[in-house]
Amino acid sequence: MNSLYASLGTTVFEVMSRLAAEKGAVNLGQGFPEDDGPRDILEAAARATLEGPNQYPSMRGLPELRQAVAAHYRAYQNVDLDWQREITITSGATEAIAAALLAFIEPGDEVVLFEPLYDAYLPMVKRAGGVPRIVRLQPPHWRFERETVAAAFNEKTRVVIINTPLNPSASVTSRAELEMLAELCRAHNAICVSDEVWEHLLFDGAEHVSMLEVMRDHTLKIGSAGKMFSLTGWKVGFACGAPELMDNFAKAHQFLTFTTPPNLQRAVTYALGKPRAYFEEMCSTLQRSRDRLVSALEGEGFVTLPARGAYFVSIDLAASGIAMSDEAFARHAVDHGVATIPFSAFYAAPDAPALVRLCFAKSDDTLDRGAEALINARRSLL
Ligand code: GLN
């Protein structure tokens, strides 16, 4: 057996969702919307399935979808992409990250990562032969400080993985921070793999800047239809970048999944035609949900961190008067009827900050029941 996988557990998202189901707990853990995606997009998928074709689409993705992705990013992010040479449709962003690492690094190459980091990154970097160099961002603002970031780069650095908005901290990387990262990438001839799956989920006027706009030639940007259209199970991702990167990327993709279901690709093509109002409405609904959850919790003595992007907010356990590790509290909370995600799942070292992440892409009723369970879980400790 491969020793890396032999030493890994099951991903925390699966574990917490399973526990929530077993215990009948409200699931504020794994990040997925409670609503099952817009009806018209589901109907487009149903039609596309019945009308076909359902055979292999082009390896890099349906031309109409690649054109729609190019048009979307031109309209929203000031980026001009050549749909034939600079876009590949993947089976989710996770596949795109794996393909990028397989395509861009050789064993022994260094990869700069930032903690907190999405749980898939580190195992994939190591499996691809990369040597991780981890920089820790600090709460509550999770900023990229030039000095600490620069110290992680050296002549072996080949790839830097960033995620903005950042899961789980819900922080948004500023243009100035991206420019600083870009300068370091250029100086070291490193590629930035920019995981931007939460690009459309922004609150309080936060603005998403794509790394592709800042560093056009050295960035492989990753987007996700699942996050844009509240259809996380569809696993349709967009990899975008210069032909020099994309050609090798596509060679990794062709032997990972080869293609992505054509019916879903056609439905996502339709979805990308939605007006700006669709995205604005999604953000304002989510912002209301965030505020509802946060005010229920803060009214009862919880302290939460700022949440400007994605659909997560975190509880600062120590500041909330809970002297417990994040994992211990997550276990305690699920016994009281609510699943959360402990931040330590996003850290390589065992000294993660004592924070738990909550997903607020839920109905008011679910949020209220989740808040109540958290309040009871906290009270039982005081
Ligand atoms: N991205 C989702 C989250 O952060 C989980 C995805 C998964 O379960 N693999 O909760």
Residues whose N, C-alpha, C, O or C-beta is under 5 A from the ligand:
A	BS01	LIG	F13 G29 Q30 G31 N167
